[in-house]
Each structure stands twice: as C-alpha cells, then as structure tokens.
Amino acid sequence: MTSDKRKDLVKQGAIWGFIALELAFFSIAGQYLSVTDAAFMDFDNMLLLLKQSAPIGIIALGMTIIMINGNIDLSVGATFALSAIVLLDSMTWPFMQAMGDGAIPLAWGFALLTGVVLGAVNGLIVWKTGVDAFIVTLGAMLGFRGLVFMYNGEQPTSHLNWTLVDFAEAQFLGLHTATWFLLGSALLLWLLMTRTVHGRNAYAIGNNREAAVNAGIRVGPHFMWNFMLMGFLAALSAVVFYSESGSVNPNDGMLYELWAITAVVLGGTKLSGGYGSIISTLGGVIAIQLLRKGLGHIGADTETVNLVIGLILIAVLFLDRQLNRKGKEELKI
C-alpha cells in the first residue's frame, strides 16, 4: 500500500474514530451530568439521531460534490425553504386538491423542480460569467430568500396531509423514512463519485482546473450539472422534512449552509477542492448531530453547543491546512 493510500485511509477513518470518542465520552459523562434518566446510547435514541441528521445530511452530501469541484454553495438554505413552500402551497391549489392524495407525487415534483431550477441558475452564472461561486451563491442566498418572503410574506405556509405524515413517520427495518432517504442518497452519490466518469472529472477539476480544461473536460457544463444536483438535494431535504412537519416559516433553513459546510469539512473534504469523500461526510453529519445531542444530554445550552462545534471546525481547518502543506517540512503544531 502506497503512502498516499495510507494517508487517505487515515483521513477517512479519523471521523469514525471521533464518533467513537463522542459515544464513549457522552455515555460516561451522561451518568454523572445528564439532566434526564435516559441512557445516551439507547437504541431508540440512536435511531432518532439518524432521522434528525437527514435534513442537513442530504444537503451536506451534495455540498461535498460542490466542494470537491473547488466551489461552494451558500444558497442551499434559501433553496430548502423555497422548495418547502412550493411543496406545501401547491397542495392547496384547486386542481391539486381535486386530485386528493394523487397530488402528492406532483407536489413533490414541483418542489424538486424548484430546487433544480435554482441550482441551474447558480451553475449557469458561474459557468458563463466566471465569477467565483462564493460570490454568486452569496447573492443567490439573498435573492432566493427574498423570493421566499415575496411568495407568502412573513406568514408561515401550512398544509398538513396525513398520508404524507404517515409516510414520513413510517419505519422499515427499524429505520425511519428520513433515514432511508439519507442512506439512499449517500449510496447513490458514492457510486456517482467513485464509479463514473462524472465523479472522476469532479476530482480532476477540483485538483487542477487548468489541467482539466487542457484534458478536454467541459468544466462549465460540469459545474452546472453539479449545482443542479445540489439544488435537487436541497429540495429533496425539504420534501423529506416537511412531509412530516406540514408547516414552513420564511426563515426556515437559515444557517443550513454553514451546518452543511461544517459537516463536509469535518468529514475531511478540502475547501480548496480535489479531495473528499461522501462516506466521510456522512460521518461528519453524524458527528455534529452527536455533539448537539450529547451536549444537550449533559445540560449544555445552545450557545455552548455552537461554541464547541465552532472551535472544533477551526481546529479541523487548521489541521487540514497543516497536513496539506505543499512542502514536505515537518508538521508544526
């Protein structure tokens, strides 16, 4: 095994080692500091944790591909909210109501199409203007959020369909519907990134965009397809979550982009592009949810949770920068 392969295995295994440490720490600390009598590693508790990880997790999986490309998408939270509004509002349209439960797949389609269109807007602008994706999606974040407020003002959009609720709350083999969507998305995207030309091109572009162009890779269309995929996944996340919730507020999804990026970076994906793993991102999502749930289990407030996760993110970014220094000089910490 080459040194590069060993390094990759260490990077990909680090997040799962961190998860094991979290489970051990919170299980032990919970015996002395827990504000409840429930055990932290209770089986039902872990199943619920996976379900709660799904909304951010599905978005983070798409963000992994965007970041492997060397880009970033700050508009996913607004895309999430607008897709959710389209999902719930479309089911109140007269012709949709006349269809009964038959309108559910159509409502899902409208929501997913919304995400794809918004992603296409981002991708097209990045492709045709050459403006950095950070700037483009920062503007899109503000613009798409404006559309959310224009759609229904500051009032929540609500429509509770019990067939949707039953679907969202169902369990198969002990796992909730949302968990299956998360795991299914992870599997399909892992196959995309490891078994297809598109996946190989994503790594090549992120590693050296100029070399990728010289190799004949159509970078612009590639970017656009990935931003469309990102929009689709943000909308899918909304479909999964709001099928059960039935009510969306205009500010829903705010900071989702930051949580998703944190999970991706924690999973080892490089901010500069060219390296990343779908499976490790899944680990990053679980690790963050464990931190939030574990700190709450021992009585920490929301501010403390955010502080701890922020400090861990800074530490991971610093370590990533040190490990990926261009020179071969000794690691300095």
N, C-alpha and C positions, 0 to 999 in steps of 0.2 A: 504494500500500500504506500502510495506517494505521500510526501509531507503535506501537499495541498489537500489531498483527500482526508488525511487525518485531521487537519485543521477544520475542514468542513464538518466532519463528524462531531468534533468538539463544539463548534459553534451551534450546530443543530441540536446537540444533546444538552447544551447548557440550560435552555429554557425549561426542559423537563426536570433537570436537577433542581432548578429554582422552585418549580412547582412542588417537588417532593419536600424541599425545605419548608415551604409555606405550610404544607399539610401537617408536617411534624410540629412546627412552631405553634400554629394556631390550635392544634389538638391539645398540646401540653399547656399552653398559656390559657386556653379556654377553661381548663379545670380549676384555675385559680382566679381568673379575671372575668369570666363570662358573665354577662348580665342576664342570661337565661340558663335554664337547666338542660337545654338540648345539647347533644354532642355535636361538635363541629363537623366531624366526618361521618355523620349519619347518612345512610344510603340515599334516603329521600332528599336530604339536604343537597347532596352532590348532584342528583338528577335535576333539582330545581336550579342549581347553579348553571348547569349546561343550558337549560332553557333560557335563563336570563342572559346568558352570553350571546344568544343568537342574533339579536338586532345589531349590536356593534360588531359581532364576529363576521357576519356576512359582508358587511361594509369593509371590514379590515382585510378580508380575503381579496377583494377587488383592489383595495389600496396597495396591496403587496405587488400586484402586477404593474400598477401605475408607477410605483417607486422603483421596481426593478428596471423599468424603462428609463429611469432618471428623471421622472416627472413627479407631480404631486397634485392632489385634487382637494381643494378646500371647500368645495361646494356641495359635498355629499350630504351634509346635514339639511341644507335647504331642499335638495332634491328629494331626500327622505320625506320631509314634511309635505312638499307639494304633491308627491305621489300618493301619500296617505290621504290628503284632502280629495284628490281625484277619485281614489278608491271609494271613499265613503259617500262623497257627494253624488257620484254617478249613480249610486244605487237608489237615490231619491228621484232621479229623472223619471217622468211619467212612463215612457216606453220601457224603461228598465223595471219599474215597479210592476208593470203589467206582465212581465216575464217571470215574476216570482223568484224562486231560488235559481232558476235558469240564467238569471242575470249575473250570478256570482262570477263565473269564468270570464264574462265580458268585462265586468268591473275590474277584475284582476288584470285583464289585458290592457284596459285603459291606463291603469296605474303603471304597469311595466313599460308601456309605450311612452308614457310621460318621462320616465327615467331615461329611456334610450334616447329620446329626442334631446333632453337637456344635456346628456353626455355627448351627443353628436355636436351640439353647439360648442361645447368646450373643445372637443377634438378638432373641429373644423377651424376654429380660431387659432389654436396652437399650430396647426398644420399650415394654414395659409398665411399667417402673419409672422410666424417665427418668434412671437412673444413668449417669454418664459411661462410655463404652465402655472407657476406660483402666482404670477400677476393676473393671468387670465382667469383662473379659478377663484382668486380673491374677489375679483369683480363679479364673477358669476355668483359667488356666495351671497353678495349683497343684492344683486339683481334678482336671483331666484327667490330669495327671502322676501323681496319686495312683491313678487308675484303671489307669494303665499298670502300676504296681507291684502293685496288687491282682490284676491279671489273671494275672501269672506270677511274682510275687515279684521277686527281683533276678536271676533267671536269664534268659539270652537265649532268645528264641523263634526256632527254626530250622526251615526246611523248604526244601530245595534241589530245585527241579523243573527238569530240564534243558531241557524245552520252553520254560519261562519264560526260562531263561538264554539259550537260542538266540535267542529273540525280542528280549530286551533287548540282546544284543550284535550283532544284525544291523545291516547298513548298507544304505541305499538312496540312490543317487546320491552316495555318499561320506559321507553323514551317518548318525550312529548313531541308533538308535530314540529314545533320550532327547532328542536334539537336535530330532528331528521333533516330539516332544510339546511341547517348549518353544516352537518356532516356530509350531506349530499353535495352541497356547493363546494366544500373543501375537496372532496374526491374528484369532482369534475374539473375543478381548476388545477388540481395537482396533475391530473392527466394532461390537461392543456399545456401546462408549463414544462412537463418532463417528457412527453411523448409526441409532441407535434412540432412542426417547423415554426409555427407562430410563437411557441414558447421559447425555442432556441433563439429566434430572432429578437425576442424581448430582452434576453440576457446580453446578446451581442450589441444591441443598440445602447443599452444602459452602460455597458462596459466601455464602448468607444463608438460614439455616434458617427464620427467621420469615417472610420474604418467600415462601419456597417453600410454607409452610403456607397462607399467605394466597392463593397462586395455585392452591390446590386439590390440591397434590401430597400424596399419602398417605405421609408421611415414615416412620412406624413400619414399615409393611409393606415399604417400600423398603429400610430398614435390614436387616430380617430376610432379604430375598432376597439382599442382598449378603453378609451374614455366612454364609449357607448356601453361596453361591458360593465364599467364602473357605475354608470347611471342605471343600468338594468339591475345590478346587485343592490344599489341603494333603494330602488323601488321594491325589489323583492323583500328586502328587510322590512320595509313599511307594510307590505302586504301581509307578511308573517305576523308582525306585531299588532297591527290594527284590525286584523280579522278577529282577534280576541278582544281588544280594547274597545273598539267601536266609537272612539272619540279622539279627535286630534286638535291640539291647540296650535296657533300660528307660530309659537316659539319652540315647538317640539323639534328635536333633532339638533338644537344648538349645542355646540362643542362636540358633536359626534365625530367631526373630522379630526379633532385633537385626540379623542379617545382611540379612534381607529389608527391614527399615525403612531400613537404611543404603543399600541399592541404590536404593530408591524415592526417598529424599531426594537422593541423588547424581544421580538422573535428573531432578531439578527439581520433583518434586511438593511442594506446600506442606503443611507439617504442620497448618496451620490449615484446610486444605480449600479446595475450589473451583477448584483448578488442578492439572493433572498430565497425564502422557502415558504410555500403555502402551509405545510405541516407545522413549521416553527411558528408561523403567525397564529395558527390555531392555538398553539401552546401559549403564545403571548396574550391572546384573548382570555384564555382560562386563567392565566397567572394574574391578570388585572382583576378579573372577577373574584378570584380567591382572595386577593388583597382587600378588595372593597368589602367582601362578605366577612372575611376573617377579622379585619379591624373593627367592623361593626359588632362582631360577635363578642369581642373583648371590651366593648364600650366606647370605642373611639368615635368622635363626631365627624361630620362630612368634611370639615376643614382639615382635620388631621389626615383623613384618607387621601385627599387631594395633595396635601403636602408630601406625604410619604411616596405616593406614586410619582409626583414631580421630581423628587430627589432621586428616585431610582432611575427615572428616564434620563436625567442629567448624567448619572453615573454610567449608564449603558452607552450613551452617546460618547462620553469621554473615553471609555474603554474601546469602543469601536474605532474611534479616531486613532488611538494608540496602536491597536492591532493591525490597522490598515495603513500605517505609515509607509511611504514609498521606499524609504531606505531600509536597510537590514540592521539598523542600530538597535541596541538593547532597549527593551521596553522600559520606559521611565514612568514611575508612579510615585 
